Amino acid sequence: MKEFDEIVRSATKEQRENLAKLTESAFGDAPDTLCNHIRCLRAGSIGQLFWNDSWKQVVTDVADHIKIDWTSTLNDRRWRDLETQEIEAAVVTKLFQNMLEQLSPEQRQKLVMEMQRDSDDPRLESLLLGGGVMTVARMSGFGVYLLASTMLGGLTNAMGITLPFAIYMGMSQTIAFILGPVGWAALAGGILFTLNQPNWNRLTLAVVYVWMLRYSA
């Protein structure tokens, strides 16, 4: 968990508080506490005592759980050649595409058009509506950040999580207005449908937020 530890130690107090809230860390937001909590989410209260895999393995396990297409992700490479953030970006993109599938064509178009206004990538609309997971994951960092912040807004809304600090860059209110309560429920349902255990829910939120921490560093 060295990589995760370095990321949370570089994060601000505010960012660690957000991560603790997202993952339901009951014992605080200190770096060591967050590391141990991720171990507990992945391996259980007893299993964490014997579990010592890497953050990359945690992200990979989440990717497996949401059924990432490893053939396109690897692109003739081996797993060990992938950077952890590549897998995180693929997770973000896959989850976002799952959410888009739950929307009506009209809602989908409205959402993507609104995101396009704030994006620095002119290809965003065509990529989201027609691109594969890895094609979208390789677009600009800010583009993937928009996906992550939008998706995180929908998930926290549906799961009843209230973060103490704004991290959605103003997207939540705008998109909530466009889609309405039913649209938010559909967005979140696209992810929650695939997550059948509380630990996977929280681990997935952690993966998304850690990718956001990398981009904003």
Secondary structure as GFF3:
##gff-version 3
##sequence-region A 1 217
A	DSSP	alpha_helix	2	10	.	.	.	ID=ss1
A	DSSP	alpha_helix	13	23	.	.	.	ID=ss2
A	DSSP	alpha_helix	31	47	.	.	.	ID=ss3
A	DSSP	alpha_helix	55	65	.	.	.	ID=ss4
A	DSSP	alpha_helix	70	74	.	.	.	ID=ss5
A	DSSP	three_ten_helix	79	81	.	.	.	ID=ss6
A	DSSP	alpha_helix	84	102	.	.	.	ID=ss7
A	DSSP	alpha_helix	105	118	.	.	.	ID=ss8
A	DSSP	alpha_helix	124	130	.	.	.	ID=ss9
A	DSSP	alpha_helix	133	137	.	.	.	ID=ss10
A	DSSP	alpha_helix	141	159	.	.	.	ID=ss11
A	DSSP	alpha_helix	171	192	.	.	.	ID=ss12
A	DSSP	alpha_helix	198	216	.	.	.	ID=ss13
###
